[in-house]
Every structure is written in C-alpha cells, then in structure tokens.
Amino acid sequence: MARMGVTEVDENLLKFKALEELTLSANRIITVNSKNLPTSLKVLELCANQISDISALCVRPPPLIHLGLGSNKISFIGDYLTGDYWKK
C-alpha cells in the first residue's frame, strides 16, 4: 500500500491475523499504535511518512524482525529502540 495516501493504521488491520509483512511507505501516516498491529507481523515498513513520535508503536509491539522508519520526521527516540520495548 505504498503511495496510496494512507493516513492512519487503525484496528481494521487486526482482521488479518496471519499478516507477516506490511509496507506502508510513502504515505501520510503520522503515528502508528502497536495495538492496531497483528501479533503475527514480522516486517513493518513505514519509510517516507510523516512519523515524528514512535512512542505509541513501542508499547507491546509485535515481534518484528524488521522495522523501516527511514525518511520520517522522528524528533525523539529516547530508549524506545532498546530491548526493554522490543522483546524477542
């Protein structure tokens, strides 16, 4: 769903219980809440959006092996990218 004008990732995504890869690059997403992501997700590509805050993404995230956040406007990372938030 790259370049489709997507602005949010809502709870409807949870319908896809076996979803393992999701590419939402080059859209207009500002934030992603991990509660709206299927627990089966392994790859999440969010490059080239308008994400500035990743805190909602880091609360009980799915067990990702890849998280693409390049070319966003992230202003604060803090310790959100440590093992405290991203368990194996």
N, C-alpha and C positions, 0 to 999 in steps of 0.2 A: 504494500500500500504506500509505496514511496510516491511523493509528489501528487498526493490526492487531496490536499487541503485539510487533512485531519487536524482537529484542534484539541481533542481530548481522547483519553483511553478510559472508557467507562466500564461499568460492571457487565455489560453485554459480552465482553471478551471472555468472561468466565464460562460461557456456554461451550467453548472449545476446550474441553477437558484434556485432550491429548495433544494440544498445540505445543510444539517444541521450539519453533523458530518464528520470530515476528520481526519484520522490518518495517519501520515507520519513519524512515529517513526522509529529509527534505519536506517536512510538513510544517504545521504551525503549532505544534504541541508546546505548552508552557511548563506543564508538570505532569508527572505520572505517579499515581498512587499504587503501591505494590498490592493493595487489597483487591485491585481490579485485574491482576495478572494471574493466569492459571498456574498452579503449582508445578505443572509439567514443563513449563517454559525453561529452555536451556540457553537460547540465544535471543537477545533483545538488542536490536539495532535502532538507535534513536538519533543518529547523526544529523546535523544540519536542521535542527528545530530551533525553538526559542526557549529552551530549558535554562532556567537560571538557578533553580533550587532543586536539589536531589533528595532532600530530607524525606519526603513522602514515599519516594521509591525505595528507601533504605530501611523501612520498617517491615520486618519479616518478609524480605523479598524471596522470590522463588530461587531454587538452586542453580543460578545461571553459571554457565562456563564462559560466556562472552557477553559483555555489556558495552555497546558502542555509544559514546557520548560526544564524539568529536564535533567540532564546529557548532557548538552551542554557546550560550552566554552564561555559563555557570560562574557565579560570583563567590560562592562559598562551598567548600568541600568538607572542611572540618575533619572529623575522623570517620566520616560515612563510608569511606572506601577501605576500611580495615576489617579484619576478621571478626570484630565484635558485631558487625552487621551482616556480613556475608559468610555464613556458615557453609561448610561442605556437607 
